[in-house]
């Protein structure tokens, strides 16, 4: 509870997630009287569930190209001022053990709670307060600041930071509150959508996927001029796995995906070698040297035949190569916000300072983290955006 209704804070941050807590620690570390408000009963819920409870807290290879936005330049300033190495240094200071899983992705060896505790400790040591179970009812601009009416009374501040995240995983308390505040002060919202989400299918293809559920293969998946090479997982609803989650950010309804089943091989050379060295083997037997037998059988059904390798003529060989290199499929939809890791779109960055994150429409109002139209790829990039944007705003509030 606030001590009394007359308490005035230099900084009020709405949202006790990764960006909000980083901003609180940074602002309070500069001597600003700071409080974080959140309607949830726990802080940093997404941190806790990230990476299967191990928290993929950053990536060793952060580049602006790893982020989607209508303004691809917006993220550059903050990412250059608080880098992945800065956060890794903070993790090292706390003695948190971590490991690289793949492609530069860094995970806690023990538990994501270690990152949550790091953020909490960083806030506590500079006296940044965190008030949970606090519903924000309204925000009003006043001379030299804002009044925030909440279920626990009224707060007043000079600087107000919106760090409320997006719409993904509503069971964890996600809401469109940040977008409502942005629109209240005249900001545009870039159309939002579920990002880093599985793709769903219908009809006969889905029936075949259901038979394959639980099987995975390393593929290159392409759409919208983008390609990602990683695991593709068959599910009871369609396709998931890292490559699918990545491409979902670029897929639009009606688009097709192109799948290369064997991105690390020269398929022509691989098939020719199989034909010459194992002429009596069936095609599905050769495919099973690279895939599970279930997937090998499925690919044979896609190809339309399964015969001895020595029986494959030139035209059939070209057909096999083409399907393995360029299997074209049409998803029906994304699985949606229920399982999406992030929200695409958000507060338009055209009227937000890329240096301070302050609104150019309302003095003292700031937006950081996922609520903005900046979305990272899978692999720790969205957390790095949270750290960088939170730090940047915390330097100026």
VEXDREN-2710 file (C-alpha; in Angstrom, 1 decimal):
% VEXDREN-2710
k/r/px/py/pz
1/UNK/0.0/0.0/0.0
2/UNK/1.2/3.5/-0.6
3/UNK/2.1/5.2/2.7
4/UNK/-0.4/7.9/2.0
5/UNK/-2.1/9.7/-0.9
6/UNK/0.3/12.6/-0.9
7/UNK/3.4/10.5/-1.7
8/UNK/5.1/11.9/-4.8
9/UNK/7.5/9.8/-6.8
10/UNK/10.0/11.0/-9.3
11/UNK/9.3/7.9/-11.4
12/UNK/6.3/5.5/-11.6
13/UNK/6.8/2.4/-13.8
14/UNK/3.7/0.4/-14.8
15/UNK/4.7/-3.2/-15.4
16/UNK/7.0/-5.4/-13.2
17/UNK/8.4/-7.4/-16.1
18/UNK/12.0/-7.5/-17.5
19/UNK/11.9/-4.0/-19.0
20/UNK/10.2/-2.3/-16.1
21/UNK/12.5/-3.8/-13.4
22/UNK/15.6/-3.0/-15.4
23/UNK/14.3/0.6/-15.8
24/UNK/13.5/0.8/-12.1
25/UNK/17.0/-0.3/-11.0
26/UNK/18.6/2.1/-13.4
27/UNK/16.4/5.1/-12.5
28/UNK/16.7/4.5/-8.7
29/UNK/20.4/4.0/-9.1
30/UNK/20.6/7.6/-10.3
31/UNK/18.8/8.8/-7.1
32/UNK/15.3/8.9/-8.5
33/UNK/12.5/8.0/-6.1
34/UNK/11.0/5.1/-8.0
35/UNK/8.1/2.7/-7.7
36/UNK/6.9/-0.2/-10.0
37/UNK/3.2/-1.0/-10.1
38/UNK/1.8/-4.2/-11.4
39/UNK/-1.7/-5.9/-11.2
40/UNK/-0.1/-9.4/-11.1
41/UNK/0.6/-11.3/-7.9
42/UNK/4.2/-12.1/-9.0
43/UNK/6.8/-10.0/-10.7
44/UNK/8.7/-11.0/-13.9
45/UNK/6.3/-13.9/-14.8
46/UNK/7.6/-14.1/-18.3
47/UNK/11.2/-14.3/-17.0
48/UNK/10.2/-17.2/-14.8
49/UNK/8.5/-19.3/-17.6
50/UNK/11.0/-18.4/-20.3
51/UNK/13.2/-21.1/-21.8
52/UNK/11.3/-23.9/-20.1
53/UNK/12.2/-22.4/-16.7
54/UNK/15.8/-21.7/-17.6
55/UNK/15.4/-18.2/-19.0
56/UNK/17.0/-17.5/-22.4
57/UNK/18.2/-14.2/-21.0
58/UNK/20.2/-12.9/-24.0
59/UNK/22.0/-13.9/-27.2
60/UNK/25.7/-13.6/-27.9
61/UNK/25.1/-12.3/-31.5
62/UNK/22.7/-9.4/-31.1
63/UNK/22.2/-7.3/-34.3
64/UNK/19.5/-4.9/-35.4
65/UNK/18.6/-7.4/-38.1
66/UNK/17.3/-9.7/-35.3
67/UNK/14.4/-7.3/-34.7
68/UNK/11.2/-6.5/-36.6
69/UNK/9.7/-3.0/-36.6
70/UNK/8.2/-0.5/-39.1
71/UNK/11.3/1.6/-38.3
72/UNK/14.2/-0.9/-38.4
73/UNK/16.6/1.8/-37.2
74/UNK/14.7/2.6/-34.0
75/UNK/16.3/-0.3/-31.9
76/UNK/19.9/0.5/-32.9
77/UNK/20.6/3.3/-30.3
78/UNK/19.5/1.4/-27.2
79/UNK/21.1/-1.9/-28.3
80/UNK/24.4/-0.2/-28.8
81/UNK/24.3/1.5/-25.4
82/UNK/23.3/-1.5/-23.3
83/UNK/24.7/-4.6/-25.1
84/UNK/24.4/-8.3/-24.4
85/UNK/27.9/-8.1/-22.9
86/UNK/26.6/-5.6/-20.3
87/UNK/23.9/-8.0/-19.2
88/UNK/26.2/-11.0/-19.2
89/UNK/28.6/-9.0/-17.0
90/UNK/25.7/-8.4/-14.6
91/UNK/24.8/-12.2/-14.6
92/UNK/28.5/-13.0/-13.9
93/UNK/28.5/-10.5/-11.0
94/UNK/25.8/-12.6/-9.4
95/UNK/27.6/-15.8/-10.0
96/UNK/24.8/-17.2/-12.1
97/UNK/25.9/-20.2/-14.1
98/UNK/24.8/-20.3/-17.7
99/UNK/25.4/-22.1/-21.0
100/UNK/25.0/-21.6/-24.7
101/UNK/22.3/-23.9/-26.1
102/UNK/22.7/-23.1/-29.8
103/UNK/23.1/-20.1/-32.1
104/UNK/24.3/-17.9/-29.3
105/UNK/21.3/-18.5/-27.0
106/UNK/22.3/-18.2/-23.3
107/UNK/20.3/-20.0/-20.6
108/UNK/20.6/-20.3/-16.9
109/UNK/22.0/-23.7/-15.8
110/UNK/19.8/-23.8/-12.7
111/UNK/16.7/-21.8/-12.9
112/UNK/15.1/-18.6/-14.4
113/UNK/14.4/-17.6/-10.8
114/UNK/18.1/-16.5/-10.6
115/UNK/17.4/-13.8/-13.2
116/UNK/14.2/-12.8/-11.4
117/UNK/16.2/-12.6/-8.1
118/UNK/19.0/-10.6/-9.8
119/UNK/16.4/-8.0/-11.0
120/UNK/14.8/-7.9/-7.5
121/UNK/18.1/-7.4/-5.8
122/UNK/19.2/-4.7/-8.3
123/UNK/16.0/-2.8/-7.4
124/UNK/16.2/-3.4/-3.6
125/UNK/19.8/-2.2/-3.3
126/UNK/18.9/1.2/-4.8
127/UNK/15.5/1.4/-2.9
128/UNK/13.2/1.0/-6.0
129/UNK/9.9/-0.1/-4.6
130/UNK/7.7/-2.8/-6.2
131/UNK/4.0/-2.8/-5.6
132/UNK/2.1/-5.9/-6.8
133/UNK/-1.6/-6.6/-6.9
134/UNK/-2.2/-3.0/-7.9
135/UNK/-4.7/-2.3/-10.6
136/UNK/-4.2/0.9/-12.5
137/UNK/-7.6/2.5/-13.1
138/UNK/-6.6/5.8/-14.9
139/UNK/-3.7/8.0/-15.8
140/UNK/-4.1/11.8/-16.0
141/UNK/-1.6/14.4/-17.0
142/UNK/-1.2/17.3/-14.6
143/UNK/1.3/20.2/-14.4
144/UNK/4.8/18.7/-14.1
145/UNK/3.7/15.1/-14.2
146/UNK/0.9/12.6/-13.8
147/UNK/-1.6/11.3/-11.3
148/UNK/-2.3/7.5/-11.4
149/UNK/-5.5/6.3/-9.8
150/UNK/-5.2/2.7/-8.7
151/UNK/-7.0/0.1/-6.6
152/UNK/-4.5/1.0/-3.8
153/UNK/-5.0/4.7/-4.0
154/UNK/-3.5/7.6/-6.0
155/UNK/0.2/7.9/-7.0
156/UNK/1.8/11.0/-8.4
157/UNK/5.0/11.3/-10.4
158/UNK/7.1/13.5/-12.7
159/UNK/7.9/10.6/-15.1
160/UNK/5.6/7.8/-16.1
161/UNK/7.0/4.7/-17.8
162/UNK/4.8/2.2/-19.6
163/UNK/6.4/-1.3/-19.5
164/UNK/3.2/-3.3/-19.7
165/UNK/4.2/-5.7/-22.5
166/UNK/2.0/-7.0/-25.2
167/UNK/-0.9/-9.4/-25.6
168/UNK/0.9/-12.7/-25.6
169/UNK/0.0/-15.4/-23.0
170/UNK/-3.1/-13.7/-21.5
171/UNK/-3.3/-16.3/-18.7
172/UNK/-0.2/-14.6/-17.3
173/UNK/-1.9/-11.3/-17.1
174/UNK/-1.1/-9.8/-20.5
175/UNK/-3.5/-7.0/-21.6
176/UNK/-3.7/-4.1/-24.0
177/UNK/-3.4/-1.6/-21.2
178/UNK/-0.2/0.0/-22.6
179/UNK/-1.8/0.5/-26.0
180/UNK/-4.8/2.2/-24.4
181/UNK/-2.5/4.7/-22.6
182/UNK/-0.6/5.3/-25.8
183/UNK/-3.8/6.1/-27.7
184/UNK/-5.0/8.3/-24.8
185/UNK/-2.0/10.5/-25.5
186/UNK/-2.4/10.5/-29.3
187/UNK/0.0/7.7/-30.3
188/UNK/-0.7/5.4/-33.1
189/UNK/-0.6/1.6/-32.7
190/UNK/1.0/-0.5/-35.4
191/UNK/-1.4/-3.5/-35.9
192/UNK/-0.7/-6.2/-33.4
193/UNK/-0.5/-9.9/-33.9
194/UNK/0.8/-13.1/-32.3
195/UNK/4.5/-13.6/-32.8
196/UNK/6.8/-16.6/-32.3
197/UNK/3.8/-18.9/-32.4
198/UNK/3.1/-22.3/-33.9
199/UNK/1.2/-22.5/-37.2
200/UNK/-2.0/-24.5/-37.6
201/UNK/-3.3/-26.5/-40.6
202/UNK/-6.6/-28.0/-41.8
203/UNK/-7.8/-30.8/-44.0
204/UNK/-5.9/-33.9/-45.2
205/UNK/-2.5/-32.4/-44.5
206/UNK/-3.4/-31.9/-40.8
207/UNK/-4.6/-35.5/-40.6
208/UNK/-1.2/-36.6/-41.7
209/UNK/0.5/-34.2/-39.3
210/UNK/-1.5/-35.7/-36.4
211/UNK/0.0/-39.1/-37.3
212/UNK/3.5/-37.5/-37.1
213/UNK/2.9/-35.6/-33.8
214/UNK/6.0/-35.6/-31.7
215/UNK/8.4/-36.2/-34.6
216/UNK/10.8/-33.4/-35.6
217/UNK/13.4/-32.7/-38.3
218/UNK/16.0/-30.1/-39.0
219/UNK/14.7/-28.0/-41.9
220/UNK/15.1/-24.7/-43.5
221/UNK/11.8/-22.9/-43.6
222/UNK/11.3/-19.8/-45.9
223/UNK/8.6/-17.2/-46.2
224/UNK/8.4/-13.5/-47.0
225/UNK/12.0/-13.2/-48.0
226/UNK/13.2/-14.8/-44.7
227/UNK/14.7/-18.2/-44.0
228/UNK/15.4/-20.0/-40.7
229/UNK/17.2/-23.3/-40.3
230/UNK/16.3/-25.2/-37.1
231/UNK/14.0/-28.0/-35.8
232/UNK/10.5/-28.3/-37.2
233/UNK/8.1/-30.2/-34.8
234/UNK/4.9/-31.9/-35.9
235/UNK/2.0/-31.4/-33.6
236/UNK/-1.7/-32.3/-33.3
237/UNK/-2.6/-28.8/-34.7
238/UNK/0.1/-28.4/-37.3
239/UNK/3.8/-27.3/-37.0
240/UNK/5.9/-25.9/-34.3
241/UNK/9.6/-25.9/-33.2
242/UNK/12.1/-23.1/-33.5
243/UNK/12.2/-22.7/-37.3
244/UNK/8.4/-22.4/-37.4
245/UNK/8.2/-20.0/-34.5
246/UNK/10.8/-17.8/-36.2
247/UNK/9.0/-17.8/-39.6
248/UNK/5.6/-17.1/-38.0
249/UNK/6.7/-13.5/-37.5
250/UNK/6.9/-13.1/-41.3
251/UNK/4.0/-15.3/-42.4
252/UNK/0.7/-13.7/-43.4
253/UNK/-2.6/-15.5/-43.9
254/UNK/-2.6/-16.8/-47.5
255/UNK/1.2/-17.1/-47.7
256/UNK/2.9/-20.4/-48.3
257/UNK/6.0/-21.8/-46.6
258/UNK/8.8/-23.4/-48.5
259/UNK/10.5/-26.2/-46.6
260/UNK/14.0/-27.6/-47.4
261/UNK/14.0/-31.0/-45.6
262/UNK/17.8/-31.4/-45.8
263/UNK/19.3/-27.9/-45.7
264/UNK/22.8/-29.2/-44.7
265/UNK/23.2/-31.6/-47.7
266/UNK/23.5/-31.4/-51.4
267/UNK/20.4/-33.4/-52.0
268/UNK/21.3/-34.4/-55.6
269/UNK/24.6/-35.7/-54.5
270/UNK/23.1/-37.5/-51.5
271/UNK/20.5/-39.2/-53.6
272/UNK/22.9/-40.1/-56.4
273/UNK/25.3/-41.7/-53.9
274/UNK/22.4/-43.7/-52.4
275/UNK/21.3/-45.0/-55.8
276/UNK/24.9/-46.1/-56.7
277/UNK/25.8/-47.6/-53.3
278/UNK/22.5/-49.1/-52.2
279/UNK/20.6/-49.9/-55.4
280/UNK/18.5/-52.6/-53.7
281/UNK/17.3/-50.4/-50.8
282/UNK/13.9/-48.8/-50.8
283/UNK/13.6/-45.0/-51.0
284/UNK/12.1/-44.9/-47.5
285/UNK/15.1/-46.9/-46.1
286/UNK/17.5/-44.3/-47.5
287/UNK/15.3/-41.4/-46.1
288/UNK/15.4/-43.1/-42.7
289/UNK/19.1/-42.5/-42.5
290/UNK/18.3/-38.8/-42.2
291/UNK/14.9/-38.8/-40.6
292/UNK/12.7/-40.9/-38.2
293/UNK/11.1/-43.8/-40.0
294/UNK/7.7/-42.1/-39.5
295/UNK/8.9/-39.0/-41.3
296/UNK/10.6/-41.1/-44.0
297/UNK/7.3/-42.8/-44.7
298/UNK/5.5/-39.5/-44.7
299/UNK/8.0/-38.0/-47.2
300/UNK/7.5/-41.1/-49.5
301/UNK/3.7/-40.4/-49.4
302/UNK/4.4/-36.8/-50.4
303/UNK/6.7/-38.0/-53.3
304/UNK/4.0/-40.4/-54.4
305/UNK/6.0/-43.6/-54.6
306/UNK/8.4/-45.8/-52.6
307/UNK/10.5/-48.1/-54.8
308/UNK/14.0/-49.6/-54.9
309/UNK/16.6/-46.9/-55.6
310/UNK/17.8/-48.6/-58.8
311/UNK/14.2/-48.3/-60.2
312/UNK/14.1/-44.5/-59.9
313/UNK/14.4/-42.9/-63.3
314/UNK/15.8/-39.5/-64.1
315/UNK/12.4/-37.7/-64.1
316/UNK/11.5/-39.3/-60.7
317/UNK/14.9/-38.3/-59.3
318/UNK/14.3/-34.7/-60.2
319/UNK/10.8/-34.9/-58.6
320/UNK/12.3/-36.3/-55.3
321/UNK/15.0/-33.6/-55.2
322/UNK/12.5/-30.8/-55.9
323/UNK/10.2/-32.0/-53.1
324/UNK/13.0/-32.4/-50.6
325/UNK/14.3/-28.9/-51.5
326/UNK/11.1/-27.0/-52.0
327/UNK/8.1/-28.6/-50.2
328/UNK/5.4/-25.9/-50.5
329/UNK/2.6/-25.8/-47.8
330/UNK/-0.1/-23.4/-46.9
331/UNK/-0.8/-22.9/-43.2
332/UNK/-4.3/-22.0/-42.1
333/UNK/-3.5/-19.7/-39.3
334/UNK/-1.2/-18.9/-36.3
335/UNK/-2.1/-20.7/-33.0
336/UNK/-2.4/-17.2/-31.5
337/UNK/-1.8/-15.2/-28.4
338/UNK/-2.5/-18.1/-26.0
339/UNK/0.9/-19.6/-26.8
340/UNK/2.7/-16.8/-28.6
341/UNK/6.0/-15.8/-27.0
342/UNK/5.7/-12.2/-28.1
343/UNK/3.4/-9.6/-29.7
344/UNK/4.1/-8.2/-33.1
345/UNK/3.4/-4.5/-33.7
346/UNK/2.6/-2.1/-30.8
347/UNK/3.2/1.6/-30.1
348/UNK/4.4/3.3/-33.2
349/UNK/8.0/4.3/-32.7
350/UNK/7.8/7.3/-35.1
351/UNK/6.8/9.6/-32.1
352/UNK/9.1/8.0/-29.5
353/UNK/12.7/9.1/-29.0
354/UNK/15.1/6.3/-29.8
355/UNK/17.5/7.8/-27.3
356/UNK/15.4/8.5/-24.2
357/UNK/12.2/6.5/-25.1
358/UNK/10.1/9.6/-24.2
359/UNK/6.9/10.4/-26.0
360/UNK/7.2/13.3/-28.4
361/UNK/3.5/14.0/-27.7
362/UNK/3.5/14.0/-23.9
363/UNK/6.4/15.3/-21.9
364/UNK/7.4/12.8/-19.1
365/UNK/5.7/9.8/-20.7
366/UNK/7.9/6.9/-21.7
367/UNK/7.3/3.5/-23.4
368/UNK/9.8/0.6/-23.2
369/UNK/10.0/-3.1/-23.9
370/UNK/7.4/-5.2/-25.8
371/UNK/4.7/-2.6/-25.8
372/UNK/6.6/-0.8/-28.5
373/UNK/6.6/-1.9/-32.2
374/UNK/9.9/-3.8/-31.8
375/UNK/9.9/-7.6/-31.8
376/UNK/12.9/-9.8/-31.6
377/UNK/13.6/-13.1/-33.1
378/UNK/13.5/-16.3/-31.0
379/UNK/16.7/-16.8/-28.9
380/UNK/17.0/-14.2/-26.2
381/UNK/16.6/-11.1/-28.4
382/UNK/13.4/-9.9/-26.8
383/UNK/14.9/-10.0/-23.3
384/UNK/17.9/-8.1/-24.6
385/UNK/15.5/-5.5/-26.0
386/UNK/13.9/-5.3/-22.5
387/UNK/17.2/-4.8/-20.8
388/UNK/18.4/-2.2/-23.4
389/UNK/15.2/-0.1/-23.6
390/UNK/14.7/-0.2/-19.8
391/UNK/18.3/0.9/-19.2
392/UNK/18.1/3.6/-21.8
393/UNK/14.9/5.2/-20.4
394/UNK/16.2/4.8/-16.9
395/UNK/19.1/7.0/-17.8
396/UNK/16.8/9.9/-18.7
397/UNK/13.7/9.8/-16.5
END
